[in-house]
Amino acid sequence: MAKQQSPWFDAAGWGFWGIVFGMLVGPCVFLAWKIKRTQTAWVLPIGVGLLLAALGAGFVSWAVNGVVQYRRKKQRLVERKRAKKRK
């Protein structure tokens, strides 16, 4: 009987992106706040920080999805080889 795979580890989705985004918002806004000029409006570093956090979270999600999909592909190949040997 085939083993049931949990869909939990199938892909890193929007929930994972949201968690990583939440973790990156503080440091990115702080970094943007530190490099701003004194005449800059307070909204601009916050917006830049949010943009950097969103891009960073997207990159991390992309990398994690790549690893998860690579491991899943390798697992399917191993299962296919086992099935061929049994025949």
Backbone as numpy.savetxt, mean C-alpha at the origin, in Angstrom:
# Nx Ny Nz CAx CAy CAz Cx Cy Cz
-9.02 -32.58 -1.05 -9.86 -31.40 -1.05 -8.97 -30.16 -1.05
-9.34 -29.18 -1.84 -8.55 -27.96 -1.95 -8.71 -27.11 -0.68
-7.63 -26.48 -0.33 -7.64 -25.63 0.85 -8.26 -24.28 0.49
-9.16 -23.81 1.32 -9.81 -22.52 1.08 -8.86 -21.39 1.47
-8.64 -20.45 0.55 -7.80 -19.29 0.83 -8.67 -18.15 1.34
-8.19 -17.48 2.33 -8.90 -16.33 2.86 -8.76 -15.14 1.91
-9.83 -14.44 1.59 -9.70 -13.27 0.71 -9.01 -12.11 1.41
-8.73 -12.23 2.69 -8.09 -11.16 3.44 -6.72 -10.81 2.87
-5.98 -11.81 2.41 -4.64 -11.59 1.91 -4.56 -11.59 0.39
-5.68 -11.46 -0.27 -5.69 -11.49 -1.73 -5.07 -10.22 -2.31
-5.32 -9.09 -1.70 -4.75 -7.82 -2.17 -4.85 -6.78 -1.06
-3.94 -5.83 -1.11 -3.99 -4.70 -0.18 -4.86 -3.63 -0.83
-6.04 -3.40 -0.27 -7.00 -2.50 -0.91 -7.03 -1.12 -0.29
-8.21 -0.50 -0.41 -8.38 0.88 0.05 -8.23 0.99 1.56
-8.63 -0.04 2.29 -8.48 -0.01 3.74 -7.01 0.08 4.13
-6.18 -0.72 3.47 -4.74 -0.68 3.73 -4.18 0.69 3.34
-4.62 1.20 2.20 -4.17 2.53 1.76 -4.55 3.58 2.80
-5.76 3.50 3.33 -6.21 4.46 4.32 -5.39 4.41 5.61
-5.04 3.21 6.03 -4.21 3.07 7.23 -2.83 3.66 7.01
-2.22 3.34 5.87 -0.90 3.89 5.57 -0.98 5.40 5.40
-2.03 5.89 4.77 -2.22 7.33 4.61 -2.30 8.01 5.98
-3.07 7.42 6.88 -3.20 7.97 8.23 -1.87 8.00 8.97
-1.03 6.99 8.72 0.28 6.97 9.37 1.23 7.99 8.78
1.06 8.31 7.50 1.97 9.24 6.83 1.55 10.70 6.89
0.31 10.97 7.24 -0.18 12.36 7.22 0.63 13.24 8.17
0.81 12.79 9.40 1.51 13.61 10.39 2.93 13.96 9.97
3.77 12.96 9.64 5.14 13.30 9.24 5.21 14.15 7.96
4.33 13.89 7.01 4.38 14.67 5.76 3.95 16.11 5.98
2.92 16.34 6.77 2.49 17.71 7.05 3.57 18.42 7.86
4.18 17.72 8.80 5.27 18.32 9.60 6.44 18.71 8.70
6.80 17.82 7.78 7.89 18.12 6.85 7.55 19.33 5.97
6.34 19.35 5.44 5.93 20.47 4.60 5.89 21.76 5.41
5.50 21.68 6.68 5.45 22.87 7.53 6.85 23.41 7.80
7.83 22.50 7.94 9.20 22.92 8.23 9.89 23.58 7.04
9.52 23.22 5.82 10.21 23.78 4.65 9.46 24.95 4.02
8.37 25.38 4.64 7.60 26.51 4.07 8.28 27.83 4.39
7.95 28.86 3.63 8.42 30.22 3.89 7.52 30.87 4.92
7.99 31.95 5.47 7.18 32.62 6.50 5.95 33.31 5.92
5.99 33.70 4.64 4.85 34.38 4.03 3.79 33.40 3.51
4.08 32.12 3.53 3.17 31.13 2.95 1.93 30.98 3.82
0.78 30.86 3.17 -0.47 30.65 3.89 -0.43 29.28 4.59
-1.13 29.16 5.69 -1.09 27.93 6.49 -1.75 26.75 5.77
-2.60 27.02 4.79 -3.30 25.96 4.08 -2.36 25.21 3.13
-1.41 25.91 2.55 -0.52 25.31 1.56 0.32 24.16 2.12
1.00 24.29 3.24 1.78 23.13 3.73 0.90 21.95 4.12
-0.30 22.23 4.59 -1.21 21.13 4.92 -1.61 20.39 3.64
-1.93 21.13 2.60 -2.29 20.50 1.32 -1.13 19.72 0.72
0.06 20.30 0.78 1.24 19.60 0.26 1.51 18.35 1.08
1.35 18.43 2.39 1.54 17.26 3.25 0.54 16.16 2.94
-0.71 16.55 2.74 -1.74 15.55 2.38 -1.44 14.91 1.03
-0.98 15.71 0.08 -0.64 15.18 -1.24 0.54 14.20 -1.14
1.57 14.59 -0.39 2.72 13.69 -0.21 2.32 12.40 0.49
1.45 12.51 1.50 0.99 11.31 2.21 0.19 10.40 1.28
-0.65 10.99 0.44 -1.44 10.19 -0.50 -0.54 9.48 -1.51
0.46 10.19 -2.03 1.39 9.58 -2.98 2.22 8.48 -2.30
2.67 8.75 -1.09 3.44 7.74 -0.36 2.61 6.51 -0.05
1.37 6.70 0.37 0.49 5.57 0.66 0.20 4.78 -0.61
0.05 5.47 -1.72 -0.16 4.77 -3.00 1.04 3.94 -3.38
2.23 4.48 -3.18 3.45 3.73 -3.50 3.59 2.50 -2.61
3.35 2.65 -1.31 3.45 1.51 -0.39 2.41 0.46 -0.74
1.18 0.88 -1.03 0.12 -0.08 -1.41 0.47 -0.81 -2.69
1.03 -0.09 -3.66 1.45 -0.71 -4.91 2.52 -1.76 -4.67
3.51 -1.42 -3.83 4.60 -2.36 -3.54 4.08 -3.59 -2.80
3.21 -3.40 -1.82 2.66 -4.53 -1.07 1.81 -5.40 -1.98
1.00 -4.79 -2.84 0.20 -5.57 -3.79 1.10 -6.37 -4.73
2.19 -5.78 -5.16 3.13 -6.50 -6.02 3.68 -7.74 -5.34
4.06 -7.61 -4.08 4.60 -8.75 -3.33 3.52 -9.81 -3.11
2.32 -9.37 -2.72 1.23 -10.31 -2.47 0.88 -11.07 -3.75
0.76 -10.37 -4.86 0.40 -11.02 -6.12 1.51 -11.94 -6.60
2.76 -11.57 -6.40 3.89 -12.43 -6.78 3.87 -13.72 -5.98
3.66 -13.61 -4.66 3.61 -14.81 -3.83 2.42 -15.69 -4.20
1.28 -15.08 -4.50 0.09 -15.86 -4.89 0.32 -16.57 -6.23
1.00 -15.90 -7.15 1.30 -16.52 -8.44 2.22 -17.72 -8.26
3.25 -17.57 -7.43 4.16 -18.69 -7.16 3.41 -19.84 -6.50
2.50 -19.54 -5.60 1.73 -20.57 -4.94 0.85 -21.33 -5.94
0.24 -20.61 -6.88 -0.58 -21.28 -7.90 0.27 -22.17 -8.79
1.49 -21.72 -9.12 2.37 -22.55 -9.95 2.76 -23.84 -9.23
3.04 -23.74 -7.94 3.39 -24.93 -7.16 2.20 -25.88 -7.09
1.01 -25.35 -6.87 -0.19 -26.20 -6.82 -0.44 -26.86 -8.17
-0.20 -26.15 -9.26 -0.39 -26.72 -10.59 0.61 -27.85 -10.84
1.85 -27.67 -10.42 2.86 -28.72 -10.58 2.50 -29.95 -9.76
2.01 -29.76 -8.55 1.58 -30.89 -7.70 0.43 -31.63 -8.36
-0.50 -30.91 -8.94 -1.66 -31.54 -9.58 -1.21 -32.35 -10.81
-0.23 -31.84 -11.55 0.27 -32.58 -12.72 0.98 -33.86 -12.29
1.72 -33.81 -11.22 2.45 -34.99 -10.74 1.50 -36.06 -10.25
0.36 -35.70 -9.72 -0.61 -36.66 -9.20 -1.31 -37.41 -10.32
-1.39 -36.82 -11.50 -2.11 -37.46 -12.61 -1.35 -38.56 -13.20
